[in-house]
């Protein structure tokens, strides 16, 4: 491997690196890019250019915010799940309340029919 350079860089620079070094290979075992040694001068110039551009600082700032964004996304998903559970619970409660209301109305109707029947009997026996 002495005739190769191992390059580790932030993931967000991957596409820019691949365009600049199309012959670079991804070393799965070493988890970094492998560049031929004869490209060392060009690689150093590219690294200096990237460092001067401020991209590294921007990428590090983005990477620091990633856990916050991932946490916000997880919280958002949890909130959506809670909304669904509340909506389902509310729908079940409404259905239960409707059944109880219908049951109450039926009981009241039965009582009114009995009362009406008693009134009829009373009126017919008085008359």
C-alpha positions as CSV (number, residue, x, y, z in Angstrom):
1,X,0.0,0.0,0.0
2,X,3.0,2.3,0.0
3,X,2.2,3.3,-3.6
4,X,-1.3,4.5,-2.5
5,X,-2.7,7.3,-0.4
6,X,-5.6,6.7,2.0
7,X,-8.0,9.7,2.1
8,X,-10.7,10.1,4.7
9,X,-13.0,13.0,4.3
10,X,-16.5,14.1,5.4
11,X,-19.3,12.3,3.5
12,X,-20.7,15.6,2.2
13,X,-17.5,16.1,0.2
14,X,-17.7,12.6,-1.4
15,X,-19.3,13.8,-4.7
16,X,-16.8,16.7,-5.1
17,X,-13.9,14.4,-4.4
18,X,-15.1,11.7,-6.9
19,X,-15.4,14.4,-9.6
20,X,-11.9,15.6,-8.8
21,X,-10.4,12.1,-8.5
22,X,-12.4,9.8,-10.7
23,X,-9.7,7.1,-10.4
24,X,-10.0,7.0,-6.6
25,X,-11.4,3.7,-5.2
26,X,-13.4,3.2,-2.1
27,X,-11.5,0.9,0.3
28,X,-14.3,-1.0,2.1
29,X,-11.9,-2.6,4.5
30,X,-10.1,0.6,5.4
31,X,-13.3,2.7,5.1
32,X,-11.5,5.5,3.1
33,X,-10.7,6.5,-0.4
34,X,-7.6,5.1,-2.1
35,X,-5.7,7.4,-4.4
36,X,-2.5,6.5,-6.4
37,X,0.6,8.0,-4.9
38,X,1.5,9.8,-8.1
39,X,-1.6,12.0,-7.5
40,X,-0.2,13.2,-4.1
41,X,0.7,16.7,-5.3
42,X,-2.7,17.2,-6.9
43,X,-4.4,15.8,-3.8
44,X,-2.5,18.2,-1.5
45,X,-3.5,21.1,-3.8
46,X,-7.2,19.9,-3.7
47,X,-7.1,19.7,0.1
48,X,-5.6,23.2,0.4
49,X,-8.3,24.5,-2.0
50,X,-11.1,22.9,0.0
51,X,-9.7,24.2,3.3
52,X,-9.4,27.7,1.9
53,X,-13.0,27.6,0.6
54,X,-14.5,27.2,4.0
55,X,-16.4,24.0,3.0
56,X,-14.9,22.0,5.9
57,X,-16.1,24.5,8.5
58,X,-19.6,24.6,6.9
59,X,-19.7,20.8,6.7
60,X,-18.7,20.5,10.4
61,X,-21.4,23.0,11.3
62,X,-23.9,20.9,9.4
63,X,-22.7,17.7,11.0
64,X,-23.1,19.3,14.4
65,X,-26.7,20.1,13.6
66,X,-27.5,16.7,12.2
67,X,-28.2,15.1,15.6
68,X,-30.5,18.0,16.4
69,X,-32.3,17.6,13.1
70,X,-32.5,13.8,13.6
71,X,-33.9,14.4,17.1
72,X,-36.4,16.9,15.8
73,X,-37.5,14.4,13.1
74,X,-37.9,11.6,15.7
75,X,-39.9,14.0,17.9
76,X,-42.0,15.0,15.0
77,X,-42.7,11.3,14.2
78,X,-43.6,10.6,17.8
79,X,-45.9,13.7,17.9
80,X,-47.7,12.4,14.7
81,X,-48.1,9.0,16.4
82,X,-49.6,10.6,19.5
83,X,-52.0,12.7,17.3
84,X,-53.1,9.5,15.6
85,X,-53.6,7.8,19.0
86,X,-55.6,10.7,20.3
87,X,-57.7,10.9,17.1
88,X,-58.5,7.1,17.4
89,X,-59.3,7.4,21.1
90,X,-61.6,10.4,20.4
91,X,-63.4,8.5,17.6
92,X,-63.9,5.5,19.9
93,X,-65.1,7.8,22.7
94,X,-67.6,9.5,20.3
95,X,-68.9,6.2,19.1
96,X,-69.2,5.0,22.7
97,X,-71.0,8.2,23.7
98,X,-73.3,7.8,20.7
99,X,-74.2,4.2,21.7
100,X,-74.8,5.4,25.3
101,X,-77.0,8.3,24.1
102,X,-79.0,5.9,21.8
103,X,-79.4,3.5,24.7
104,X,-80.5,6.4,27.0
105,X,-83.0,7.6,24.4
106,X,-84.4,4.1,24.0
107,X,-84.8,3.8,27.7
108,X,-86.5,7.2,27.9
109,X,-88.8,6.3,25.0
110,X,-89.8,3.0,26.7
111,X,-90.6,4.9,30.0
112,X,-92.6,7.5,28.1
113,X,-94.6,4.7,26.3
114,X,-95.3,3.1,29.7
115,X,-96.4,6.4,31.2
116,X,-98.6,7.1,28.1
117,X,-100.1,3.6,28.4
118,X,-100.8,4.2,32.1
119,X,-102.4,7.5,31.3
120,X,-104.6,5.9,28.7
121,X,-105.7,3.2,31.1
122,X,-106.4,5.8,33.7
123,X,-108.4,7.9,31.3
124,X,-110.4,5.0,30.0
125,X,-111.2,3.7,33.5
126,X,-112.2,7.2,34.6
127,X,-114.3,7.8,31.5
